[in-house]
Amino acid sequence: MRVEFAGQRLLPQEISAFILMKMKQVAEADLGEDVRDAVITVPAYFTDKQRKATEEAALLAGLYPRQLIAEPTAAAICYGLDKDEQSRKVYLIYDLGGGTFDTSIISVEGAQIDVIATAGDPRLGGGDFDDLITAWAVEQLKTSHRLDIGGITRFRSIVKYYAEPLKRELSVAAKAKMTLTELRPENPPTLELTRAEFEKMIDPLLSKSINNVDVALKSAAEKGGVRREDISAILLVGGSSKIPRVKARLLDYFGKDESFVRADCDPDAVVARGAAIMAVKFQPSPGPFDITRANQAGLSTTPDLDLPPPQLITEHSLGVGVGGDLVHKLIDQGSRIPISVKDENFTNNGPSDSVTVCVYQGEGKTVFENTMIGTLDISPIERRPQGHHKFHVTFELDQNGLLKTKVYHVNENRSFEGKFSQRAGVGGQEQLRLSRDRLLRLWTGAAPVTAGPPTPDVPPAGGPPNPNVPPAAAVAPAAAAPAAVAPPPAPDAGPVDVPVAPAAPPFAGVPTEFAAAPAPPPAPADEIAALTGTVTETQKALKRRAEKALRRQPYPPLLVAHNAFVAALNGTTPGADLDDLNDNVEDALLDHRRLFPASA
């Protein structure tokens, strides 16, 4: 999915690169020398696609990503090595940040860190608390101040800007106020929220985090033999964990006293400190930075520092799609990494010139319940009946949680290696270089950003103000700058790896009774779901884009994503995550554009 930024349509990792470039600039100013390497922390529940995008963001920013560490693990390293526990202790890491929630159960003995189990929610964090305060404030403005800003995005943004400091104040005070001068300068509305009201708002979201704690405890019991009573303490991580209600809910859940929940390392800094401890293991890469040398920046331990690596686990299961739309797992969730697993029991599913291996990540039994992270095409092969061709599949997961796949075709003594087509990826090495050059041009020409709340348009002079609408509501927004078109691949860059709909039967099942009938043909465009409910203009625009693409060139993954999105909008799939479904449509549109450029 691409978003508007600085007049261009950029991928999320390209925007993340700007953040890393700023951090790099600050570090270099403080150290007085170039910085070319980074140990980067990511949410524990990041998928392989998201980890790959994080690596790309680092490279685009001019940093070699020497290691990716899950945030709870980094926190554990900080607590463990700072405290130097000599006897084995088991901790539960409760990491509630701005946008994600992760929990991990780890053991610490001396300087050795072992991750036993993890769980989390990629869409739960302090930003959700800000949204709840914003919704409350919008309703208060309407009922108490005769200001209806519910449909005005820019004014909701102003309210949300003030929601975060109000939330912080409620962590130390019984009540807090926000004064919204930007909405009505002549008579600014002031709103007051009590801590009790705030805690009531957020309790359902905190219950979701406690449910994930329960999942992690059950996983630790099954895979590590760790019981609830073995937990020595809970270590708080992330700024949102400072909210007093968080500690109260955890103490209530475990039935413990105050000392059971610890925050003796600053929750805001503990993850960064853990990453810094890990970074000491690496010798700096020689300059100058060269994005084409990214794979040469390997692990190099400082001779006089003996730090054992943390024992990590994979947060998601990994497998391949087989007949019957099932997923056969090779690496289970919670497996220790790095790991290599080989399975020799795959066959072709029917006569075909090729076999497409689809790799999935997730805990579901079917392909529809998991995330496809890449494909590997095995071709050409001789057209033979089901079961004739034999394949061995090897999954290798490195210490960063990134996957490499190898397929050995026994009949023809050939090997194929998976360089995964991450759906969010920038592309190959040449595309990375071109993207970095473009970002550097944007970086050097970017105007400085001034801190402060979003500024509304100034209303035209004259005319009585409408007491029900903020002064600037009637002003039409300025025309958006035309989006720049991303540069095409260089002539010598070769094809850009993208996941495609399987063009040949997948593997036969494991076991063999999973073999399925041939896949149905692409659905015709007249099966495009119709919209029946009232939705926003943005949602309508996305639907129109998808329909236009489908009518030009049918593409089953886009049709499925579009229809699921529309079903959620129509209210026929209660509880559906609209953000995820929106992203699925955007990703499928991007794939459609790459696969069928002539129809774009």
Rosetta blueprint (number, residue, H / E / L):
1 M L
2 R L
3 V E
4 E E
5 F E
6 A L
7 G L
8 Q E
9 R E
10 L E
11 L L
12 P H
13 Q H
14 E H
15 I H
16 S H
17 A H
18 F H
19 I H
20 L H
21 M H
22 K H
23 M H
24 K H
25 Q H
26 V H
27 A H
28 E H
29 A H
30 D H
31 L H
32 G L
33 E L
34 D L
35 V L
36 R L
37 D E
38 A E
39 V E
40 I E
41 T E
42 V E
43 P L
44 A L
45 Y L
46 F L
47 T L
48 D H
49 K H
50 Q H
51 R H
52 K H
53 A H
54 T H
55 E H
56 E H
57 A H
58 A H
59 L H
60 L H
61 A L
62 G L
63 L L
64 Y E
65 P E
66 R E
67 Q E
68 L E
69 I E
70 A E
71 E H
72 P H
73 T H
74 A H
75 A H
76 A H
77 I H
78 C H
79 Y H
80 G H
81 L H
82 D H
83 K H
84 D L
85 E E
86 Q E
87 S E
88 R E
89 K E
90 V E
91 Y E
92 L E
93 I E
94 Y E
95 D E
96 L E
97 G L
98 G L
99 G L
100 T L
101 F E
102 D E
103 T E
104 S E
105 I E
106 I E
107 S E
108 V E
109 E E
110 G E
111 A L
112 Q E
113 I E
114 D E
115 V E
116 I E
117 A E
118 T E
119 A E
120 G E
121 D E
122 P L
123 R L
124 L L
125 G L
126 G H
127 G H
128 D H
129 F H
130 D H
131 D H
132 L H
133 I H
134 T H
135 A H
136 W H
137 A H
138 V H
139 E H
140 Q H
141 L H
142 K H
143 T H
144 S H
145 H H
146 R L
147 L L
148 D L
149 I L
150 G L
151 G L
152 I L
153 T H
154 R H
155 F H
156 R H
157 S H
158 I H
159 V H
160 K H
161 Y H
162 Y H
163 A H
164 E H
165 P H
166 L H
167 K H
168 R H
169 E H
170 L L
171 S L
172 V L
173 A L
174 A L
175 K E
176 A E
177 K E
178 M E
179 T E
180 L L
181 T L
182 E L
183 L L
184 R L
185 P L
186 E L
187 N L
188 P L
189 P L
190 T E
191 L E
192 E E
193 L E
194 T E
195 R H
196 A H
197 E H
198 F H
199 E H
200 K H
201 M H
202 I H
203 D H
204 P H
205 L H
206 L H
207 S H
208 K H
209 S H
210 I H
211 N H
212 N H
213 V H
214 D H
215 V H
216 A H
217 L H
218 K H
219 S H
220 A H
221 A H
222 E H
223 K H
224 G H
225 G L
226 V L
227 R L
228 R H
229 E H
230 D H
231 I E
232 S E
233 A E
234 I E
235 L E
236 L E
237 V E
238 G L
239 G H
240 S H
241 S H
242 K H
243 I L
244 P H
245 R H
246 V H
247 K H
248 A H
249 R H
250 L H
251 L H
252 D H
253 Y H
254 F H
255 G L
256 K L
257 D L
258 E H
259 S H
260 F H
261 V E
262 R E
263 A L
264 D L
265 C L
266 D L
267 P L
268 D L
269 A L
270 V H
271 V H
272 A H
273 R H
274 G H
275 A H
276 A H
277 I H
278 M H
279 A H
280 V L
281 K L
282 F L
283 Q L
284 P L
285 S L
286 P L
287 G L
288 P L
289 F L
290 D L
291 I H
292 T H
293 R H
294 A H
295 N H
296 Q H
297 A L
298 G L
299 L L
300 S L
301 T L
302 T L
303 P L
304 D L
305 L L
306 D L
307 L L
308 P L
309 P L
310 P L
311 Q E
312 L E
313 I E
314 T L
315 E L
316 H L
317 S L
318 L E
319 G E
320 V E
321 G E
322 V E
323 G H
324 G H
325 D H
326 L E
327 V E
328 H E
329 K E
330 L E
331 I E
332 D L
333 Q L
334 G L
335 S L
336 R E
337 I E
338 P L
339 I E
340 S E
341 V E
342 K E
343 D E
344 E E
345 N E
346 F E
347 T E
348 N E
349 N L
350 G L
351 P L
352 S L
353 D L
354 S L
355 V E
356 T E
357 V E
358 C E
359 V E
360 Y E
361 Q E
362 G L
363 E L
364 G L
365 K L
366 T E
367 V H
368 F H
369 E H
370 N L
371 T E
372 M E
373 I E
374 G E
375 T E
376 L E
377 D E
378 I E
379 S L
380 P L
381 I L
382 E L
383 R L
384 R L
385 P L
386 Q L
387 G L
388 H L
389 H L
390 K E
391 F E
392 H E
393 V E
394 T E
395 F E
396 E E
397 L E
398 D L
399 Q L
400 N L
401 G L
402 L L
403 L E
404 K E
405 T E
406 K E
407 V E
408 Y E
409 H E
410 V L
411 N L
412 E L
413 N L
414 R E
415 S E
416 F E
417 E E
418 G E
419 K L
420 F L
421 S L
422 Q L
423 R L
424 A L
425 G L
426 V L
427 G L
428 G L
429 Q H
430 E H
431 Q H
432 L H
433 R H
434 L H
435 S H
436 R H
437 D H
438 R H
439 L H
440 L H
441 R H
442 L H
443 W H
444 T H
445 G H
446 A L
447 A L
448 P L
449 V L
450 T L
451 A L
452 G L
453 P L
454 P L
455 T L
456 P L
457 D L
458 V L
459 P L
460 P L
461 A L
462 G L
463 G L
464 P L
465 P L
466 N L
467 P L
468 N L
469 V L
470 P L
471 P L
472 A L
473 A L
474 A L
475 V L
476 A L
477 P L
478 A L
479 A L
480 A L
481 A L
482 P L
483 A L
484 A E
485 V L
486 A L
487 P L
488 P L
489 P L
490 A L
491 P L
492 D L
493 A L
494 G L
495 P L
496 V L
497 D L
498 V L
499 P L
500 V L
501 A L
502 P L
503 A L
504 A L
505 P L
506 P L
507 F E
508 A L
509 G L
510 V L
511 P L
512 T H
513 E H
514 F H
515 A L
516 A L
517 A L
518 P L
519 A L
520 P L
521 P L
522 P L
523 A L
524 P L
525 A H
526 D H
527 E H
528 I L
529 A L
530 A L
531 L L
532 T L
533 G L
534 T L
535 V L
536 T L
537 E H
538 T H
539 Q H
540 K H
541 A H
542 L H
543 K H
544 R H
545 R H
546 A H
547 E H
548 K H
549 A H
550 L H
551 R H
552 R H
553 Q L
554 P L
555 Y L
556 P H
557 P H
558 L H
559 L H
560 V H
561 A H
562 H H
563 N H
564 A H
565 F H
566 V H
567 A H
568 A H
569 L H
570 N L
571 G L
572 T L
573 T L
574 P L
575 G L
576 A L
577 D L
578 L H
579 D H
580 D H
581 L H
582 N H
583 D H
584 N H
585 V H
586 E H
587 D H
588 A H
589 L H
590 L H
591 D H
592 H H
593 R H
594 R H
595 L H
596 F L
597 P H
598 A H
599 S H
600 A L
